């Protein structure tokens, strides 16, 4: 089978599998929260730039179709395109065999194939624009382009790196890595006016982030700087999460292959142009190293370094291609490693879906009050059950005349976004997040576009045992009466997995 046919087969199978995953499990807590972004478009949001919201708007046909497959369709489509992009990059700097290896390693990475390739996150558009930017940077440093083409590539890099930053702020590392490369190896580029034009294009594209933050007192950075600013004290648990999370998210086999390829770079055993090798290292290693250092002092998340590891897969693919070519064995260890990587991601994927949908009970807390706490699978498990059960509770209250309220409250973005998307909106009810800014995030802005509570109104407060909040502690002064909760028990494979508690809060005081 020719390489082009192999690539089509890889993309087709991977895309079908991603579609099956997308339809098999509910939206995760981050995904359903980003769906709220799309409900009211802004130039920037409390947590991230706006590209993920635009992508959701596009694939849901302006929010007409908001079931899981349409919400995730942008991530799935970009995952297919990214597989071709990384193939094309490796084909250009090495050969088609390296391209096929890269497409397989990309597909076998939990980060690129599932986290950014199925789940709708800011990483989904970020990784797409990151790879396009890497493609144009390679054209710039390879020395093959004439002056006209070089200037053209610089402008395109400015455009796509700006769109990458508008997806996720980590896209700034593209300019950081390119800047380090220029200062170290290509200072003559500083005399090219198109470099500054490219930078200006990026600044213009990302200016909405600045404008929004000026209007909102730089709330994004005052909040998130607390998460990443170095402070006193070592946080070993965060470091181990960052280190081993990177090991797992990028597939342990891929991680090993990346380490081997870095050693090969150090020993000058990868046969590609030196400028390209240096560029790829500048685009990847600073992000990985900085996050590892920060993780000693502050909580970081392993997927933040995902684009850097994807960039290193390019080096690994070129190295493996050489090693396979040198080997006289029909089925060398390097080919086995690539195939094993694909098998491992398949096992992880199947295990994950089966755990989410069929694990008996919960892998989290078994205590009745906090049932399911720390069970990450519950984010994606059968929220439609609660919609049906909540409707029964409300219908009973309507029939008895106890209340006619249309309001549902929660005090946090999670589980608030799930309650909003899976209960309130399908039933035509009004959801409001009533809590501290650091707890409700973008709902602080979204609330103002929704129906407002008025003095004397009733409201339901809905919470779940795996993320329980007590309305008596939160809203003592806000409502004159807080009734005892109705507890709705959820089972998974006939074992208790989670409880939903429905409180009726009566007579809003306006406080």
C-alpha positions, -999 to 999 in steps of 0.1 A, spaced: 0 0 0 14 34 -10 20 61 16 -9 83 4 -33 54 8 -19 46 42 -24 82 53 -61 82 41 -67 49 59 -51 62 92 -72 94 90 -104 76 81 -101 50 109 -90 76 135 -119 99 126 -145 72 128 -132 61 162 -133 97 174 -169 100 163 -178 68 181 -161 81 213 -179 115 209 -213 98 207 -206 73 235 -199 96 264 -214 129 277 -196 162 277 -168 166 303 -169 195 328 -146 217 308 -164 209 275 -198 218 288 -184 249 304 -169 261 270 -203 255 255 -215 283 277 -189 305 259 -208 301 227 -241 312 242 -229 348 242 -198 356 222 -172 379 237 -138 391 226 -123 372 254 -134 352 284 -125 349 321 -104 318 314 -94 318 277 -95 336 244 -126 332 222 -116 307 194 -132 277 211 -165 295 213 -164 304 176 -156 268 167 -186 255 187 -208 281 171 -197 269 137 -201 231 142 -234 234 161 -248 256 133 -252 286 156 -263 264 185 -291 247 167 -276 213 173 -260 210 208 -257 172 213 -223 158 219 -213 149 184 -220 184 170 -203 202 200 -172 180 195 -173 181 157 -147 209 154 -122 190 175 -128 158 154 -124 177 121 -93 195 132 -78 162 145 -81 148 110 -65 179 94 -37 179 120 -29 143 111 -23 154 75 -4 185 86 21 166 107 25 141 79 31 169 54 57 185 77 77 153 81 74 145 44 89 179 36 118 178 60 125 140 57 104 117 35 69 100 32 79 72 56 86 97 83 53 114 75 34 81 80 52 74 113 43 110 124 7 104 116 6 72 136 24 87 166 1 117 165 -29 94 164 -16 73 192 -11 103 216 -38 107 242 -33 145 241 -35 151 204 -59 123 194 -84 124 223 -79 155 245 -76 179 216 -90 156 189 -123 145 205 -130 168 235 -139 204 226 -113 224 244 -92 255 236 -64 230 227 -84 218 197 -81 250 176 -48 258 193 -31 227 181 -43 232 145 -29 268 143 2 256 162 10 230 135 3 254 106 26 280 123 54 253 127 50 245 90 56 281 79 85 285 104 102 255 89 99 271 54 114 303 68 145 287 85 152 260 59 168 285 36 151 271 5 127 300 0 136 330 -21 132 365 -6 96 369 -19 85 336 -5 103 342 28 84 375 33 51 357 24 58 329 49 66 355 76 32 372 71 14 338 72 33 329 104 22 362 119 -14 354 110 -16 318 122 4 324 154 -20 352 162 -49 328 157 -31 302 179 -29 328 207 -66 336 202 -72 299 209 -50 297 240 -24 320 254 3 293 253 5 302 215 29 330 226 56 303 229 56 302 191 70 337 189 92 330 220 108 299 203 112 317 170 127 347 187 152 325 205 161 309 172 166 343 155 188 356 183 209 324 183 212 315 146 195 340 122 201 375 133 201 388 97 163 383 99 162 412 123 169 434 92 138 422 74 109 445 78 84 417 71 94 401 105 81 432 122 50 433 100 43 397 110 47 406 146 23 435 141 -2 413 125 -1 390 155 -5 419 179 -35 432 159 -51 398 159 -47 393 197 -56 429 206 -92 419 215 -77 400 245 -61 432 257 -91 454 250 -114 430 269 -90 428 299 -87 466 300 -125 468 301 -126 442 329 -97 454 350 -73 426 337 -93 400 356 -80 372 335 -44 378 345 -50 388 381 -68 355 386 -46 332 365 -13 348 377 -22 334 411 -21 299 396 13 302 380 32 328 398 62 313 417 58 316 455 74 302 486 72 265 492 77 234 471 47 216 457 59 181 449 24 167 441 20 193 414 54 185 399 47 147 399 13 154 383 30 176 356 58 151 349 38 118 350 8 135 334 30 145 304 42 109 304 7 95 302 -11 121 281 15 118 253 15 80 255 43 63 275 57 47 243 57 80 225 73 97 255 101 71 254 106 76 216 108 113 221 135 109 248 155 86 225 152 111 196 164 139 219 195 119 227 199 113 190 197 150 183 224 156 210 246 130 192 237 144 158 221 112 146 190 127 130 195 133 94 175 165 88 187 201 83 203 217 114 182 248 112 150 227 114 163 206 143 172 237 162 139 254 155 119 224 167 138 223 199 133 260 205 96 256 199 92 227 223 117 225 251 112 260 266 74 253 272 81 219 287 109 231 310 91 263 322 60 243 331 80 217 350 98 245 369 65 262 377 49 229 388 73 229 417 56 259 432 21 261 416 -5 238 403 -1 233 365 -20 209 342 -2 183 320 -20 191 288 -6 227 288 27 213 273 8 192 247 18 213 216 54 211 227 54 173 228 35 171 194 64 192 180 89 167 193 70 139 176 83 154 144 119 148 155 110 113 168 93 104 135 124 115 114 147 95 137 126 63 136 124 66 98 162 65 96 165 36 121 139 15 102 158 23 69 191 12 84 177 -20 100 180 -52 80 153 -69 101 119 -72 84 100 -60 115 125 -39 135 120 -28 171 112 8 159 83 -3 138 70 -25 166 72 6 189 51 27 166 25 -1 163 25 -8 200 19 29 206 -13 27 185 -24 -5 203 -19 11 237 -40 42 228 -67 18 216 -67 -1 249 -68 31 269 -97 44 248 -118 13 251 -110 10 288 -120 46 294 -154 43 276 -162 10 294 -153 26 327 -174 57 321 -205 38 309 -204 5 328 -182 6 359 -203 -7 388 -209 22 412 -181 47 416 -143 47 417 -146 77 440 -159 82 475 -185 57 488 -197 79 516 -234 89 511 -228 126 516 -199 128 491 -208 98 470 -187 98 438 -163 126 449 -130 124 429 -145 101 403 -135 119 371 -157 95 350 -189 110 364 -184 142 345 -193 123 314 -219 99 327 -256 101 320 -266 136 330 -299 131 310 -310 108 338 -311 138 361 -331 159 336 -358 133 337 -358 129 374 -357 167 381 -387 172 358 -407 147 379 -399 168 410 -408 201 394 -440 187 379 -451 175 413 -444 210 428 -464 226 400 -494 203 405 -494 209 442 -491 246 438 -459 247 460 -440 268 435 -441 280 398 -405 290 396 -385 286 365 -352 293 382 -324 268 389 -293 279 408 -258 266 415 -228 284 430 -200 270 408 -192 267 371 -189 229 378 -214 213 382 -233 244 372 -225 241 335 -237 205 334 -269 215 352 -274 244 328 -268 223 297 -284 190 306 -313 201 328 -322 238 326 -319 244 289 -337 212 277 -366 219 301 -368 256 291 -358 268 326 -336 297 337 -302 289 351 -281 314 371 -248 308 388 -249 326 421 -215 326 438 -180 342 440 -163 352 408 -135 326 413 -162 299 416 -186 309 387 -160 322 362 -177 333 329 -212 330 344 -205 364 361 -209 379 326 -234 354 312 -258 359 341 -265 395 330 -279 382 297 -304 359 314 -336 363 333 -330 379 366 -342 368 401 -366 394 416 -376 399 452 -401 373 463 -390 347 436 -385 311 444 -356 290 429 -343 255 429 -308 249 440 -294 218 424 -262 201 435 -246 167 433 -229 146 459 -195 144 441 -193 182 441 -216 191 470 -224 227 482 -248 235 510 -273 262 501 -280 269 538 -244 281 541 -245 300 508 -279 317 508 -291 321 544 -297 358 538 -308 355 502 -340 334 507 -364 334 536 -369 296 535 -347 268 524 -365 235 523 -350 201 529 -336 185 498 -351 158 476 -324 133 470 -323 116 436 -301 85 435 -282 75 404 -269 40 398 -243 27 373 -245 -10 366 -269 -14 395 -245 1 421 -249 36 437 -227 61 419 -239 96 426 -268 116 442 -284 148 430 -300 170 457 -328 194 448 -335 222 473 -365 245 469 -354 280 480 -384 303 487 -389 340 488 -358 357 475 -348 387 496 -327 404 469 -295 401 489 
